[in-house]
Amino acid sequence: AAFVGLPLECRFAAKNEGAPVEASPALVSFTVSSLARRVAEVRQLESASADSEGIRLHVFRLHVTAKQSFETSEFAPYGIFSVNVRHMPIFGALAFVANVSFVHPPEASGSQCTCDDSRLHLGATTTCRVTFQRLGTPMQVPLNTVHTRSTSGFVSAPWPLCKSDKDERGALLAMCAEFAFNYTAVS
């Protein structure tokens, strides 16, 4: 899942018969498909990957930003963005279709945070739990978007309180609605 209004970074690898090929923005560009223009924007990012002579390699980075909630499957088989290739003998349109849901982020005012101890003395530590919600319903968020901050104490990095699922390649899917962190009172 990705959040409406926040860019989702996508990577596109240029390959020929399965092998990486050198490419540059002069040869490859990305545009929102005509069907998806009302719901998304696509912006190509400057590619940081280059070989020792500064020639751009085969990986392109782009941001896809949703204007409203939608499922990318609504745009199959054409996809939400098109890959435009110039000066190459490619016949037919290239399109990108990934199974992504763009949803509105949780509301801070509707989310819940509770701590084991509500009254702490200086130096005391407690564990707190936060449940992200939108419209009263728990909502999963990516672990890398959850950060802790305090003006009155020290907080640990958050950890998910849900089962970690894996995708078909075995990579962890770090999506969870509930997280915990430790808080130590210092003022």
Solvent accessible surface area in square Angstrom, and as a share of the most:
residue,aa,sasa,rsa
1,A,67,0.52
2,A,9,0.07
3,F,17,0.07
4,V,19,0.11
5,G,46,0.45
6,L,94,0.47
7,P,70,0.44
8,L,54,0.27
9,E,66,0.30
10,C,20,0.12
11,R,157,0.57
12,F,48,0.20
13,A,43,0.33
14,A,10,0.08
15,K,116,0.49
16,N,93,0.48
17,E,174,0.78
18,G,61,0.59
19,A,53,0.41
20,P,82,0.52
21,V,47,0.27
22,E,100,0.45
23,A,8,0.06
24,S,33,0.22
25,P,59,0.37
26,A,74,0.57
27,L,53,0.26
28,V,5,0.03
29,S,22,0.14
30,F,15,0.06
31,T,64,0.37
32,V,20,0.12
33,S,12,0.08
34,S,82,0.53
35,L,103,0.51
36,A,0,0.00
37,R,143,0.52
38,R,155,0.57
39,V,1,0.00
40,A,2,0.02
41,E,93,0.42
42,V,28,0.16
43,R,146,0.53
44,Q,53,0.24
45,L,23,0.12
46,E,124,0.56
47,S,18,0.12
48,A,92,0.71
49,S,45,0.29
50,A,52,0.40
51,D,48,0.25
52,S,116,0.75
53,E,141,0.63
54,G,54,0.52
55,I,80,0.41
56,R,68,0.25
57,L,58,0.29
58,H,43,0.19
59,V,39,0.23
60,F,4,0.02
61,R,60,0.22
62,L,0,0.00
63,H,37,0.16
64,V,1,0.00
65,T,32,0.18
66,A,1,0.01
67,K,103,0.44
68,Q,79,0.35
69,S,56,0.36
70,F,14,0.06
71,E,75,0.34
72,T,3,0.02
73,S,69,0.45
74,E,104,0.47
75,F,10,0.04
76,A,55,0.42
77,P,103,0.65
78,Y,135,0.51
79,G,1,0.01
80,I,8,0.04
81,F,2,0.01
82,S,30,0.20
83,V,9,0.05
84,N,50,0.26
85,V,42,0.24
86,R,100,0.37
87,H,162,0.72
88,M,85,0.38
89,P,119,0.75
90,I,78,0.40
91,F,190,0.79
92,G,67,0.65
93,A,105,0.82
94,L,69,0.34
95,A,52,0.40
96,F,60,0.25
97,V,70,0.40
98,A,31,0.24
99,N,141,0.72
100,V,29,0.17
101,S,30,0.19
102,F,2,0.01
103,V,46,0.26
104,H,73,0.33
105,P,46,0.29
106,P,29,0.18
107,E,56,0.25
108,A,98,0.76
109,S,115,0.74
110,G,29,0.28
111,S,24,0.15
112,Q,106,0.47
113,C,78,0.47
114,T,87,0.51
115,C,56,0.33
116,D,89,0.46
117,D,72,0.37
118,S,112,0.72
119,R,217,0.79
120,L,50,0.25
121,H,156,0.69
122,L,131,0.65
123,G,55,0.52
124,A,34,0.26
125,T,75,0.43
126,T,7,0.04
127,T,34,0.20
128,C,2,0.01
129,R,95,0.35
130,V,23,0.13
131,T,22,0.13
132,F,42,0.18
133,Q,20,0.09
134,R,69,0.25
135,L,145,0.72
136,G,59,0.57
137,T,85,0.49
138,P,80,0.50
139,M,28,0.13
140,Q,99,0.44
141,V,5,0.03
142,P,29,0.18
143,L,54,0.27
144,N,120,0.61
145,T,70,0.40
146,V,14,0.08
147,H,143,0.64
148,T,38,0.22
149,R,218,0.79
150,S,39,0.25
151,T,145,0.84
152,S,44,0.28
153,G,12,0.11
154,F,140,0.58
155,V,42,0.24
156,S,39,0.25
157,A,78,0.61
158,P,23,0.14
159,W,96,0.34
160,P,45,0.28
161,L,75,0.37
162,C,49,0.30
163,K,165,0.70
164,S,62,0.40
165,D,69,0.36
166,K,129,0.55
167,D,30,0.15
168,E,158,0.71
169,R,196,0.72
170,G,41,0.40
171,A,49,0.38
172,L,114,0.57
173,L,84,0.42
174,A,52,0.40
175,M,46,0.21
176,C,1,0.01
177,A,15,0.12
178,E,76,0.34
179,F,0,0.00
180,A,1,0.01
181,F,26,0.11
182,N,53,0.27
183,Y,39,0.15
184,T,34,0.20
185,A,8,0.06
186,V,69,0.40
187,S,103,0.66
